[in-house]
Amino acid sequence: MTREQYILATQQNSLPRTEHPQFYPVGIYGWRKRCLYFFVLLLLVTMIVNLAMTIWILKVMNFTVDGMGNLRVTKKGIRLEGISEFLLPLYVKEIHSRKDSPLVLQSDRNVTVNARNHMGQLTGQLTVGADAVEAQCKRFEVRASDSGRVLFSADEDEIVIGADRLKVTGTEGAVFGHSVETPHIRAEPSQDLKLESPTRSLVMEAPRGVQVNAAAGDLKATCRKELHLQSTEGEIFLNADTIRLGNLPVGSFSSSSSFSSSSSSSSSSSSPSSSAPRQTIYELCACPNGKLYLSPAGAGSTCQSSSNICLWS
């Protein structure tokens, strides 16, 4: 480019323009501006309402830095105060109450506690209902709080009662359908002990003996038909100051050495003559079948196996 061309070009650019320049407005105007203000106002109102609702919820639910409402989060776990309701399952490791208040589990229907193994199978269940309390488990135990001794246990094979004394307060006593094995049966002080079988027999067995003791009273055994005292290998030992066998039949001795059955009282006379002295000494006789009877004592034995008492017994 020559010098003249450069000067001419620069002079043309420096000349003022006579045309009016066009100005373009910058910003939002018209309906767009009104819509923007409306949305900003709506957002502000929503924020205020949201803040007010948040504050109201915090106030109603009693949110604090430790928890909310009756729920408190502590280092040892979660603490609930007052009555709490759970609408969905609750999974916890341990539930215990405060030291000065009991733990109450309440339901409008049944209260069921389940225990499961690592495979999710049910191993134990405790159901507290309106009519009964049911426990389903392999072994049920009740232990003492101080020593941990088993007071009651039950499984499929046996039921064990480990208390020092079993007390039955029912008016009908205790009814056992089968055998009972126990080392000691004792009545309450100033109460009688009664073992009764209304329709069947009563059997007491022990490999080393059965002891029946009445330390401060009488011992009475009654039956309707027969009372058997049997010892297969030993003896029957009666040790007392006085041994009485009442209501034994008494036979009268005659010169023909025959016996006839008479009254069962011990006041029968030994001779038909009224002038004879009264018989006061008798001899205890036994028949071959084991029946006992009294015979008037004489110089020798007056017992005979051919007595009418033995024949007709």
VENHUKA-V172341 format. One record per backbone hydrogen bond with DSSP energy under -0.5 kcal/mol. NH is the residue of the N-H (numbers start at 1). CO is the residue of the C=O. If there is no record, write none. Layout:
nh->{NH;NH}
co->{CO;CO}
This chain:
nh->{6;7;8;9;10;11;12;13;14;15;32;34;35;36;37;38;39;40;41;42;43;44;45;46;47;48;49;50;51;52;53;54;55;56;57;58;59;60;61;63;64;68;69;69;71;72;72;73;74;74;77;79;81;92;101;104;106;111;112;113;115;117;120;123;124;125;126;127;128;129;129;134;134;136;137;140;142;144;148;151;151;152;153;154;155;160;162;162;163;167;168;169;173;176;182;191;194;196;203;209;212;213;220;228;230;237;238;239;240;244;246;250;251;252;254;257;260;262;268;276;283;285;285;287;290;293;294;295;296;297;298;307;308;311;312}
co->{2;3;4;5;6;7;8;9;10;11;29;30;31;32;33;34;35;36;37;38;39;40;41;42;43;44;45;46;47;48;49;50;51;52;53;54;55;56;57;58;67;71;61;62;68;70;79;66;72;77;74;72;70;90;98;102;104;128;110;126;124;121;117;115;115;136;113;134;111;127;132;127;132;125;135;154;152;149;144;142;149;142;160;140;158;153;151;160;151;165;166;167;170;174;180;188;192;194;201;206;210;211;218;226;228;235;236;237;238;242;244;263;294;260;258;254;252;250;265;273;295;283;293;291;287;285;249;283;251;281;300;304;259;307;308}
